[in-house]
Amino acid sequence: MKRIVSLLALCVGIQFCAQAAEPITLGMNYPRTGTYKEEGLDQMRGALLAVEEINARGGVLGRPLRISSYNSASRVEKAIENVDKLATEGAAMIFGGASSAVAIAGGKRAREHGLLYFGTLTYSNDTTGKDGHRYMFRESNNAWMSARVLGAYLNEHFPRRNYFYITSDYTWGHTSESSLRHVTGTKDTERHPGVRTPFPDARMADYRQALEAAAESDAQVLVLVLFGNDLVRAMRLADDMGLTRRMQVAVPNLTKNMVEQAGPVIMQGVLGTEPWTWRVPELEGSERGVAFVEAYGNRYQTHPSSSAASAYSIVHQWSEAVIRANSMKSEAVIRALEDHRYSLLKDEQQWRAFDHQNLQTVYAVRVKSRLEVLEDRFNQDYFEIVHRLGAEQAAQNHADWQAERVAAGQPPTLH
């Protein structure tokens, strides 16, 4: 009995010390407004849940975690300013974002401050490719990984079809389109034409003009390389114009929020990719993933999206690396992360050393019918997983990565 009381006192003492110690600040640079704001909200929810769990276990190196956040609005200049503010506040690392342009710019500025930057939703190949550096880590998959899993499904089920691409005009859009064209053999822009729309300030008129060009083409597959509210607006127009009924719509990167905003009636049958859905933990036999889905649902009365899962994972992964390194210094944490393998919310993942890309299984998904969606307790059972690729099958290899770097005038190793 005395031993039990002593252990309880020790646990209470450890928790009290963690609460009394100076907090460790994690900097969050995420979109609270703008076209990707829904993805930003989910990132904050996931991050807060992770911080709460870690603090309940005594924090990191005996200190509790706290989040300091600033709104990037998915704009590069604001993201850079935010990094400067967070560095001044003494942030130990920075994470977040739903725009590759923001992640790349924010990551470069973080490196100037000697801080690690973890990209959440940043799918451009450039993030860990030609613009990659030693202080950038990407938790999500890249455009090449998305293209391989989606392209494999399209090639099997829609062979020899004509494509039309509508692409957001920035780094994510460019690399996503080029990757999918490569995998699907649709590089011929005369047979498979495309239109680029402005980012981040596209107007409805821009989408209408692009969709009218698609309607006048002989394409059977309409690829919308758009994200967040940009995709939602384009899908509503495409549905009004009847394009969703005469073409197979494919979207390189889908999220729960995009389907929710556009509605499952409009989105039904749309193909895309996800690195994670709330159904994945059960599919992959991940007990911690199932627990995360349950905890998130109980807290927020909604299922977690891949945005939430990404931010949640980053907070846990950084914290565990700090504990392994027994240091918050960036170089020590880098060494603790490189080539580290772990299982958290799905099957095994790895922080690859040569480019800091997170290697993981990726999934091709198709949006379910409205009736299927409504069978779920939150009316959010949106995705049927139709194909999956393991990390080694999906990811770019070392030689190709180095060739891409050299072609862009960058050194063949991270600096």
C-alpha positions as CSV (number, residue, x, y, z in Angstrom):
1,M,0.0,0.0,0.0
2,K,2.8,2.4,0.9
3,R,4.5,1.6,-2.4
4,I,1.3,2.4,-4.3
5,V,0.9,5.7,-2.5
6,S,4.6,6.5,-3.2
7,L,4.2,5.8,-6.9
8,L,1.1,7.9,-7.1
9,A,2.9,10.8,-5.3
10,L,5.8,10.4,-7.7
11,C,3.5,10.6,-10.7
12,V,1.7,13.6,-9.3
13,G,5.0,15.2,-8.6
14,I,6.3,14.6,-12.1
15,Q,3.2,16.1,-13.6
16,F,3.3,19.1,-11.2
17,C,7.0,19.7,-12.2
18,A,6.1,19.6,-15.9
19,Q,3.3,22.1,-15.3
20,A,5.5,24.4,-13.2
21,A,8.5,24.3,-15.7
22,E,8.8,26.9,-18.4
23,P,6.7,25.7,-21.4
24,I,8.3,24.7,-24.7
25,T,6.8,26.8,-27.5
26,L,5.9,25.1,-30.8
27,G,5.3,27.5,-33.6
28,M,2.3,26.9,-35.9
29,N,2.2,28.7,-39.2
30,Y,-1.2,27.8,-40.7
31,P,-4.1,29.2,-42.7
32,R,-6.8,30.4,-40.4
33,T,-8.4,32.4,-43.3
34,G,-8.2,32.1,-47.1
35,T,-8.8,29.3,-49.5
36,Y,-7.3,26.6,-47.4
37,K,-8.7,27.7,-44.0
38,E,-10.7,24.5,-43.4
39,E,-7.6,22.4,-43.6
40,G,-5.9,24.9,-41.3
41,L,-8.6,24.4,-38.7
42,D,-8.2,20.7,-38.7
43,Q,-4.4,21.1,-38.3
44,M,-4.9,23.2,-35.1
45,R,-7.3,20.6,-33.7
46,G,-4.9,17.7,-34.3
47,A,-2.0,19.6,-32.9
48,L,-3.9,20.6,-29.7
49,L,-4.9,17.0,-29.1
50,A,-1.3,15.9,-29.4
51,V,-0.1,18.6,-27.0
52,E,-2.7,17.6,-24.5
53,E,-1.7,14.0,-24.6
54,I,2.0,14.7,-24.3
55,N,1.5,17.1,-21.4
56,A,-0.6,14.6,-19.6
57,R,2.3,12.2,-19.7
58,G,4.7,14.8,-18.2
59,G,5.7,16.9,-21.2
60,V,9.0,16.8,-23.1
61,L,12.2,16.7,-21.0
62,G,10.1,17.6,-18.0
63,R,8.6,20.7,-19.6
64,P,5.0,21.1,-21.0
65,L,4.3,22.1,-24.6
66,R,2.4,25.1,-25.8
67,I,1.4,26.3,-29.2
68,S,1.9,29.8,-30.5
69,S,0.1,30.2,-33.8
70,Y,-0.1,32.8,-36.6
71,N,-2.3,33.0,-39.7
72,S,-0.5,32.5,-43.0
73,A,-3.7,32.9,-45.1
74,S,-1.8,30.7,-47.6
75,R,0.3,33.8,-48.5
76,V,4.0,33.6,-48.8
77,E,4.8,37.0,-47.4
78,K,2.6,36.5,-44.3
79,A,4.2,33.0,-43.7
80,I,7.7,34.5,-43.7
81,E,6.6,37.3,-41.3
82,N,5.1,34.6,-39.0
83,V,8.3,32.6,-38.9
84,D,10.2,35.7,-37.8
85,K,7.6,36.3,-35.1
86,L,7.8,32.8,-33.8
87,A,11.6,32.8,-33.8
88,T,11.5,36.0,-31.7
89,E,9.2,34.2,-29.3
90,G,11.6,31.4,-28.8
91,A,9.8,28.7,-30.7
92,A,11.7,25.4,-30.6
93,M,10.4,24.4,-34.1
94,I,7.8,25.4,-36.6
95,F,5.1,23.4,-38.4
96,G,1.9,23.7,-40.4
97,G,0.6,25.1,-43.6
98,A,-1.6,23.9,-46.5
99,S,0.3,25.5,-49.4
100,S,3.6,24.3,-50.7
101,A,4.6,27.8,-51.6
102,V,4.1,28.8,-48.0
103,A,5.9,25.7,-46.7
104,I,8.9,26.3,-49.0
105,A,9.2,30.0,-48.2
106,G,8.6,29.5,-44.5
107,G,11.0,26.6,-44.3
108,K,13.8,28.6,-45.9
109,R,13.3,31.4,-43.4
110,A,13.2,29.0,-40.5
111,R,16.5,27.6,-41.6
112,E,18.0,31.2,-41.3
113,H,16.8,31.1,-37.7
114,G,18.3,27.6,-37.1
115,L,14.8,26.2,-36.7
116,L,13.3,23.0,-38.1
117,Y,10.2,23.4,-40.2
118,F,7.7,20.5,-40.6
119,G,5.4,20.7,-43.6
120,T,1.9,19.3,-43.0
121,L,-0.1,19.6,-46.3
122,T,2.6,20.4,-48.8
123,Y,2.5,18.0,-51.8
124,S,4.8,19.8,-54.2
125,N,7.8,17.7,-55.2
126,D,9.9,20.8,-54.8
127,T,9.4,20.9,-51.0
128,T,11.8,18.1,-50.4
129,G,13.2,18.1,-53.9
130,K,14.9,21.0,-55.6
131,D,13.9,23.4,-52.7
132,G,14.6,20.9,-49.9
133,H,17.2,21.6,-47.2
134,R,18.5,20.1,-44.0
135,Y,16.0,22.0,-41.8
136,M,12.8,21.0,-43.8
137,F,10.9,17.8,-43.0
138,R,7.7,16.8,-44.9
139,E,5.1,14.6,-43.1
140,S,2.7,14.3,-46.0
141,N,3.4,12.4,-49.3
142,N,4.6,14.4,-52.3
143,A,3.1,14.8,-55.8
144,W,5.1,12.0,-57.2
145,M,3.7,9.5,-54.7
146,S,0.1,10.8,-55.3
147,A,0.6,10.5,-59.1
148,R,1.8,6.9,-58.8
149,V,-1.1,5.5,-56.8
150,L,-3.8,7.5,-58.7
151,G,-2.1,7.0,-62.1
152,A,-2.0,3.2,-61.5
153,Y,-5.7,3.2,-60.9
154,L,-6.5,5.4,-63.9
155,N,-4.3,3.4,-66.3
156,E,-6.1,0.2,-65.3
157,H,-9.7,1.5,-65.4
158,F,-9.5,4.4,-67.9
159,P,-6.9,3.3,-70.5
160,R,-6.2,5.3,-73.6
161,R,-8.6,8.1,-72.6
162,N,-8.1,11.8,-73.4
163,Y,-7.4,14.1,-70.4
164,F,-7.9,17.8,-69.7
165,Y,-6.0,19.4,-66.9
166,I,-7.1,22.5,-64.9
167,T,-4.2,23.5,-62.6
168,S,-3.6,25.9,-59.8
169,D,-0.7,28.1,-61.0
170,Y,2.0,27.5,-58.3
171,T,4.6,24.9,-57.3
172,W,2.1,22.3,-56.0
173,G,-0.1,22.5,-59.1
174,H,2.9,22.4,-61.5
175,T,4.6,19.4,-60.0
176,S,1.3,17.5,-59.4
177,E,0.3,18.0,-63.0
178,S,3.7,17.0,-64.4
179,S,3.9,13.9,-62.2
180,L,0.4,12.7,-63.2
181,R,1.1,13.4,-66.9
182,H,4.3,11.3,-66.6
183,V,2.6,8.3,-64.9
184,T,-0.5,8.3,-67.2
185,G,1.3,8.9,-70.4
186,T,-0.5,12.2,-71.0
187,K,2.5,14.4,-71.7
188,D,1.2,15.3,-75.2
189,T,-0.5,18.7,-74.5
190,E,-2.2,18.8,-77.9
191,R,-4.1,15.6,-77.2
192,H,-4.3,16.2,-73.5
193,P,-4.5,20.0,-73.1
194,G,-4.7,22.1,-69.9
195,V,-5.4,25.5,-68.4
196,R,-3.7,27.2,-65.4
197,T,-5.8,29.2,-63.0
198,P,-4.3,32.0,-60.7
199,F,-3.3,31.3,-57.1
200,P,-4.2,32.4,-54.5
201,D,-6.7,34.9,-56.0
202,A,-8.6,32.9,-58.7
203,R,-12.0,34.3,-59.5
204,M,-15.1,32.3,-60.5
205,A,-14.6,33.7,-64.0
206,D,-11.2,31.9,-64.2
207,Y,-12.8,28.6,-63.3
208,R,-15.7,29.1,-65.7
209,Q,-13.3,29.9,-68.6
210,A,-11.2,26.9,-67.8
211,L,-14.2,24.5,-67.6
212,E,-15.7,25.9,-70.8
213,A,-12.4,24.9,-72.5
214,A,-12.7,21.5,-71.0
215,A,-16.3,21.2,-72.2
216,E,-15.2,22.0,-75.7
217,S,-12.5,19.4,-75.7
218,D,-13.0,15.6,-76.4
219,A,-11.6,14.7,-73.0
220,Q,-13.1,11.8,-71.0
221,V,-11.0,12.5,-67.9
222,L,-11.0,15.9,-66.2
223,V,-8.1,16.4,-63.8
224,L,-8.7,19.2,-61.4
225,V,-5.3,20.1,-59.9
226,L,-7.0,22.4,-57.3
227,F,-7.1,22.3,-53.5
228,G,-9.3,23.6,-50.7
229,N,-12.0,26.1,-51.6
230,D,-10.5,26.4,-55.1
231,L,-11.6,22.8,-55.8
232,V,-15.0,23.3,-54.1
233,R,-15.8,26.3,-56.3
234,A,-14.6,24.6,-59.5
235,M,-16.6,21.4,-58.7
236,R,-19.8,23.3,-58.2
237,L,-19.4,25.0,-61.6
238,A,-18.5,21.7,-63.2
239,D,-21.6,20.1,-61.8
240,D,-23.8,23.0,-63.0
241,M,-22.3,22.6,-66.5
242,G,-22.9,18.8,-66.5
243,L,-19.2,18.0,-66.8
244,T,-19.3,15.7,-63.7
245,R,-21.8,13.4,-65.5
246,R,-19.9,13.2,-68.8
247,M,-16.3,13.0,-67.6
248,Q,-14.4,11.1,-64.9
249,V,-13.2,13.7,-62.5
250,A,-9.8,13.1,-60.8
251,V,-8.2,15.3,-58.1
252,P,-4.6,14.6,-57.1
253,N,-5.1,15.4,-53.5
254,L,-8.5,15.1,-51.8
255,T,-9.4,15.9,-48.1
256,K,-12.5,15.2,-46.0
257,N,-13.1,19.0,-45.8
258,M,-13.2,19.5,-49.6
259,V,-15.8,16.7,-50.0
260,E,-17.8,18.1,-47.1
261,Q,-17.8,21.7,-48.4
262,A,-18.8,20.7,-52.0
263,G,-21.2,18.0,-50.8
264,P,-21.2,14.2,-51.5
265,V,-23.8,14.6,-54.3
266,I,-21.5,16.8,-56.4
267,M,-18.4,14.8,-55.4
268,Q,-19.8,11.3,-55.8
269,G,-17.4,9.1,-57.9
270,V,-14.5,11.6,-57.9
271,L,-11.2,9.9,-57.7
272,G,-8.2,11.2,-55.7
273,T,-5.6,10.3,-53.2
274,E,-5.1,10.5,-49.4
275,P,-2.1,9.7,-47.2
276,W,-4.6,8.9,-44.4
277,T,-8.4,8.7,-43.7
278,W,-10.1,7.9,-40.5
279,R,-10.8,4.4,-41.8
280,V,-7.1,3.7,-42.3
281,P,-6.2,2.8,-38.7
282,E,-8.7,-0.1,-38.7
283,L,-7.5,-1.2,-42.2
284,E,-3.9,-1.2,-41.2
285,G,-4.4,-2.6,-37.7
286,S,-3.2,0.5,-35.9
287,E,-4.4,0.6,-32.3
288,R,-3.0,4.1,-31.7
289,G,-4.7,5.3,-34.9
290,V,-8.0,3.9,-33.8
291,A,-7.6,5.6,-30.4
292,F,-6.8,8.9,-32.1
293,V,-9.9,8.7,-34.2
294,E,-12.0,8.0,-31.1
295,A,-10.4,10.8,-29.1
296,Y,-10.7,13.3,-31.9
297,G,-14.4,12.4,-32.5
298,N,-15.3,12.6,-28.8
299,R,-13.5,16.0,-28.5
300,Y,-14.7,17.7,-31.7
301,Q,-17.7,15.7,-32.8
302,T,-16.3,15.1,-36.2
303,H,-13.9,12.6,-37.8
304,P,-10.2,13.7,-38.2
305,S,-9.0,14.5,-41.6
306,S,-5.5,13.8,-43.1
307,S,-4.8,17.5,-42.2
308,A,-5.5,16.8,-38.5
309,A,-3.6,13.5,-38.6
310,S,-0.5,15.2,-40.1
311,A,-0.3,17.9,-37.5
312,Y,-1.0,15.4,-34.7
313,S,1.8,13.2,-36.0
314,I,4.3,16.0,-36.3
315,V,3.9,17.1,-32.7
316,H,4.4,13.5,-31.5
317,Q,7.3,12.8,-33.8
318,W,9.2,16.0,-32.9
319,S,8.6,15.4,-29.2
320,E,9.8,11.8,-29.4
321,A,12.9,12.8,-31.4
322,V,13.8,15.4,-28.7
323,I,13.5,12.8,-26.0
324,R,15.7,10.3,-28.0
325,A,18.3,13.1,-28.5
326,N,17.9,14.5,-25.0
327,S,18.1,17.9,-26.7
328,M,15.9,20.4,-28.5
329,K,18.9,21.6,-30.6
330,S,18.0,21.4,-34.3
331,E,21.0,19.4,-35.3
332,A,20.5,16.8,-32.6
333,V,16.8,16.4,-33.5
334,I,17.7,16.0,-37.2
335,R,20.0,13.1,-36.3
336,A,17.3,11.6,-34.2
337,L,14.8,11.8,-37.0
338,E,16.8,10.7,-40.1
339,D,15.9,7.2,-41.1
340,H,13.8,6.8,-38.0
341,R,11.0,4.2,-38.5
342,Y,7.8,4.3,-36.5
343,S,4.1,3.3,-36.4
344,L,1.7,5.9,-35.1
345,L,-1.7,6.3,-37.0
346,K,-1.2,3.6,-39.7
347,D,1.4,1.1,-40.8
348,E,5.1,1.8,-40.7
349,Q,6.5,5.1,-41.8
350,Q,10.0,6.5,-42.1
351,W,11.7,9.9,-42.2
352,R,14.1,9.3,-45.1
353,A,17.6,10.6,-44.5
354,F,18.6,11.9,-47.9
355,D,15.6,14.2,-48.5
356,H,13.6,14.3,-45.2
357,Q,10.6,13.0,-47.1
358,N,8.2,10.9,-45.0
359,L,7.9,7.4,-46.6
360,Q,4.4,5.9,-46.1
361,T,1.6,4.0,-47.8
362,V,-0.6,6.2,-50.0
363,Y,-4.2,5.5,-51.1
364,A,-6.3,6.1,-54.2
365,V,-9.8,6.9,-53.0
366,R,-13.2,7.3,-54.6
367,V,-16.0,9.4,-53.1
368,K,-18.9,7.3,-52.0
369,S,-22.6,7.9,-52.7
370,R,-24.6,10.2,-50.5
371,L,-26.5,7.2,-49.0
372,E,-23.3,5.5,-48.0
373,V,-21.9,8.7,-46.5
374,L,-25.1,9.2,-44.4
375,E,-24.7,5.7,-42.8
376,D,-21.9,7.1,-40.6
377,R,-22.6,8.6,-37.2
378,F,-21.1,12.0,-38.3
379,N,-22.3,11.6,-41.9
380,Q,-18.7,11.7,-43.0
381,D,-17.8,8.2,-44.4
382,Y,-16.7,9.8,-47.7
383,F,-13.9,7.6,-49.1
384,E,-13.7,4.1,-50.5
385,I,-10.1,3.1,-50.8
386,V,-9.7,1.6,-54.3
387,H,-5.9,1.2,-54.5
388,R,-2.9,1.4,-52.3
389,L,0.8,1.6,-52.8
390,G,3.6,1.0,-50.2
391,A,6.2,3.6,-49.7
392,E,8.9,1.9,-51.7
393,Q,6.6,1.5,-54.7
394,A,5.4,5.1,-54.6
395,A,8.4,7.2,-53.7
396,Q,11.0,8.7,-55.9
397,N,14.4,6.9,-55.6
398,H,17.7,8.5,-54.6
399,A,19.2,8.6,-58.1
400,D,16.1,10.4,-59.6
401,W,16.0,12.8,-56.6
402,Q,19.7,13.7,-57.1
403,A,19.2,14.2,-60.9
404,E,16.3,16.6,-60.1
405,R,18.4,18.5,-57.7
406,V,21.4,18.8,-60.1
407,A,19.1,19.8,-63.0
408,A,17.8,22.7,-60.8
409,G,21.4,23.8,-59.9
410,Q,21.2,22.5,-56.4
411,P,23.8,20.3,-54.6
412,P,23.1,16.6,-54.6
413,T,22.8,16.5,-50.8
414,L,20.7,18.6,-48.3
415,H,22.4,21.7,-46.8
